[in-house]
């Protein structure tokens, strides 16, 4: 995009199977034409001509879950089931596995990385447990203050504090406040925060679950934006415990699995991914949530329309008679 995201055009060099699944992209801070592309099973690629051509700079069959570029052009990647790799230049053949103080590759799955903009020697890395199935959880969060030479295990929002961190294979995000390397936001199911470098974690409330992305405003470091299964929220670090603002007006991204019509009119039920089951009233064109969680298949009795059915996680079915 060259018009601030209003329109997009695919880079011709990515019109291949290797580019089908891209967990992360990152621009180079030292070359405006530079772009790094992390794929889920085809390796790491880069381009320095605005995407006209791309070249593979690291080969792996595992998914590269995360990608961070430091202001000096150093490249960090988090590889699923492998761990953290680092390259000082981003050139092919220069990526090395970092392991001092970090868990071994066989004990971990997805990896999330966050660097501190105010001190790029400070990074955080979060690791999903391997072999945990659907409710895998967090194995640990680690911190380095010397650019990755040594890592220290800090507090775990999952095991140590009991917050909802069930399935990081689906949703996981971490970011550091631009002007404070000790203030971290970390989300999986719940979104949590730490103001002491990860030792103590607290939970933010009044926000939807399942968190995918966190972005701080570099010009207003106390303001950040959170993307989750409920849409987009604005947060402030001084009110992060309780005061979140939903920004979903005219932002239509609800994903409906299935719907069912009433026997007369065009009233309907509709089940939405992680946003409940909705009742659409034809006369007003409005949607009201009538059941929570993951909305799914539903039905309305075509003889007695006061009877309806909704479904929920793990095959649960509920009936309403009103």
N, C-alpha and C positions, 0 to 999 in steps of 0.2 A: 504494500500500500504506500502511495506517495501523497495521499490526501487525508492524512490523520485517521485512517481506518474506515472511511466512508465506503470505499471500494477496495477490493483485493484482486490480485492476479497471481496465479500460481507461477512459481519459479520453474521454468522448463527443466532445469537440471534436477528437480525433485520428482519428475514424472516417472517414477519407477517403484518397484515393490519395496525397495529398501526404505522408502520414505512413507510407507503406508501408516506406520505407527511411530509418532514422534512425541515422547513425553515432555521434552524440554527444548527450547531454543534460547540462545543468548547472544547478544551483540558484543562485539569487541569494543572495549573502552579506549583502545589506542588506534583503531582503524575503523572509520565510519562505514567502510564497505565490508567489514569482517563480520561473519556470522558463524556460530557453532551450532550444530544440529545433533541432538542426542536421540537415538532410535531405540526401539524395543526389540533388539535382536539382530540388528544389522551393523552395529558399531557407532562410532562417533565421526561426524563429518564436519568439514569447515569450508568456507568460501571467503575469498577476499577480493572478489570482483562484483559484489552486489548480487551474487547468486547465479551469475552466468554459468559458472562451472563450480562443481564441488569435488572435494577429494576426501577419501577416508583417512583419518589420522589415528584411529584406534579400532582394532578388530575385537569383537566379542559377540558371542551368541546370546548373552544374557541382556536383559533390559537395562539401559542406562536410565535410572530413575530421576537423577537430578544432575544439574550442571551449574557451576558458579565460575565466573571470570573475575579475577581481582583487577583493581585499577592498573596494575603494572602488566597485565596480560597473562598472569598465571592461570592455569585451568585446573579445576577440581571436578571430578565426576564421581557420582555414587552409582555403583553397579550392583544390581540385584544378586544376592547370594555370593558376592565377591568382596565388596567393601569399598573403601575410598582409594581413588587413584589420583595422582598429581602429575602435572607437567609444567615446567617453568616457562615453556615457549608455546605449547600447543602443537608442536610439530609431530609428525608421524614417528613412532618408535621411541618417544620420550616419556610415555606414561608409566609411572611406577606405583605399585601398591604400597600404601602407608598402613603400618600395623602396630606401631608402638603404643600400647595401651588400649587398642581397639579390639573388639571381638573378632574371632576367626570367621572366615567367610562361610563355613558350613553352618554356623549358628544364626545366621541373619538372612533376611530377605530384602525388602525394599529399604532404600537409603534416602534420607533427606538431609540437605546441607544448607547452612545459613552462615554467611560471613558478616562481620560487624563493619559497616561502612566507615565508622570513625577510627577503626584500628584493624587493618586487614590481617594482622597476625592472630586475631581472635576469630575462630570459627567454631560452629557447633555442628554436630552430626547426630542424627537420630536413626535408629535401626529397628526395623520390624523383626520379631522373632521368626525363625524359620520353622516349618513343620507344624505351625499352630492351627492350620485349617482356617475356617471362616473367621473365627474370633481369635486371631493370632496375637494381637497386642504388641506392646513396645518392649524390646529387649533392653534398651538403654539409650540415654542421651550423653554425648561426650563433648568435651570442650578442650580446645587448644589455645594457648596464649603465645606460642612461639612459631606460628605459621605451619603447624602440622607435624612438627618433629616429635612432640609428645602430647598425649591425650589423657584427660582425666574424666572418669565417670562422675557425672553430677546427678541431681535428683531425677527420679523417673515419675512423671505424672501418672503413669499407669500403676506400677507396683507399689511405689512409695506413698502415693497420695490417693489412690483409688478412684481416679477420674475415668471417664468413659473413653477408652482408647482401643476399642474392640477390633477394628479391621483397617489397619493402616495400608493394606494392599489396595484399598479402595480410595481412602481419603487421608492425606497427611500433608501438613504445611508447616513451615517454620520461617520466621523472619526476625531480624534484630533491629532495634530502634536506631535510626541514623546517627543520633548524637549521644547514644549511651550503649556501650558494648555489653552491659550487664542486663539490659532489658530485652527479653525474648518473648515472642508470641509463638505458641506451638498448639496446633490443632489436629485432632483426628476425629473422634466423635464429638467430644467436648472441645472447646477452645480454652486454652489455659495460658497463663503468663507468669513470668518470673522477673523480679527486679534485682536479683542478686547473683546473676550469672548462672542460673539454673539449679541452685541448691534447693530453693523452696518454690513450689508451684501453687498457684491459686486459679480458680475457675471463673470465667466470665459467664454471666447469666443473661437472660432476655435476648437470646440469639438462637437461631436454628442450628441443628446438629449437622455433622459430616462436613468437615472443612477441607477445602482444596487449595486455596491460594490466599496469601497475605501480602499486602503491598503497603509500605509506608510512603507518605508524602515527603519527599526529600526537602521541600521548601517549608513544610510545617511538620517537623519530626514527631510531634505529639499526636498527629492524625494518621490513621491507617484505615485500610479497606480490607474487608474479609469477604471471600467468595465461598459459599457453601451450598448445600442442597436446597436451601431456602432463598437463594438469590444473593444480593449484594448488601453488605452492611457497612456503615461508617462507624468507627470507634475512636475514642480518645484515650491516650495512655493514663491520664489522670482520673478517668471515669470508667476504665475498662472493666471493672468488676461487675457493673450493673447497667450502664447507660449506653445502649447500642441503638443506632438509627437505621431502620430499613430503607433502602433506596430502590425499591422495586417498582415505583410508579412508571407505567408504560414499558416496563421491562418484561416481556412475555417469553419465558423460557420453560414454563410448566410442561412436563412430559407425561402425557396420558397413556396408560397401558390399555385401558378398555372402558367402554361405556355401555349404558343400557337405557332405552327409552321407556317412558310410561305409555300405557295403552292408548291414551288420548293426548292430544296436544304435542308439544315438543319438549316438555320437561324431561330431564335426564339425570342419571347418576354418571359420574366419571371418576375413575381411579388414577391418581397421579403419583409418580415416583417420588417417594419420601415427602409428599405434601398432602397426604390424606385422600379421602374420598369426598367429592364435591357433588352438591345438588344444584343443577342448573335450572333456574326458573325462567320459563320462556317469556312471561309477561314483562319482566324487568331486565332481562339479559344479564342477570347476576349469578355468581357462583358462590355458594356458601359451603364451608367445610362441615361435614356431618360426622366424619370419623377420621382419626389421626393415623400417624405412622406412614407406612408405604401403602398407598391406595393401589388396588389391583382390580381383578375381575369383580363384577357386581351384577345384580339382577333385580328386576322389578316384576312382581307377580302380575301377569297380564289379565287375570280375572279379578283380583283383589289388590288394587294398586296402593293400598295402605301398607302392604307387606313388601319389604325390600331386603336385600342381602348385600353385604359388603365383605370383602376379604382383606387379609392383612398378612404380615410376615409369617413364614413357616406354616402356611396352609390353614391359617385360622379363618373361620367364617362366622360372621355375626348376622343376626336377623333383627329387624325392627318392624314393629307392628303399627307404627304411627307415621 
